[in-house]
Amino acid sequence: MLASNFNKVGELNMDLSKESSQSSNEDIKLIKLIVKQDNTVMSNGKVYDDDELLTMLRLAMKEAQQYAIILTAKDDVTYQRYLSLMSFLKTNKIDNISIGIKDEVKK
């Protein structure tokens, strides 16, 4: 015969009040970067080379407790350029990188 023991594994009480479950856009700083083929990146209308980009990102990350980097690309950017930039950022300990996709509606 088969015997089983059914015990309660455990319970976790969670307080899901409005204060703890709400978030706002102010909590997370979004850093939008547009990757360009000429080894530069544009953010907020300014163009940065790799060294300038690292400086700008580190300053922005210091100012915000939480941040997210969103990478988008110009139409002529190769996958190699895109992946090289992602690798460069990871190597320099810049994380929380997301890929942005343009939603183009053709009329």
Secondary structure, DSSP 8 states (H G I E B T S, - for coil): -----------------HHHH---TTTEEEEEEEE-TTS-EEETTEEE-HHHHHHHHHHHHHH-SEEEEEEEE-TT--HHHHHHHHHHHHHTT---EEE--------
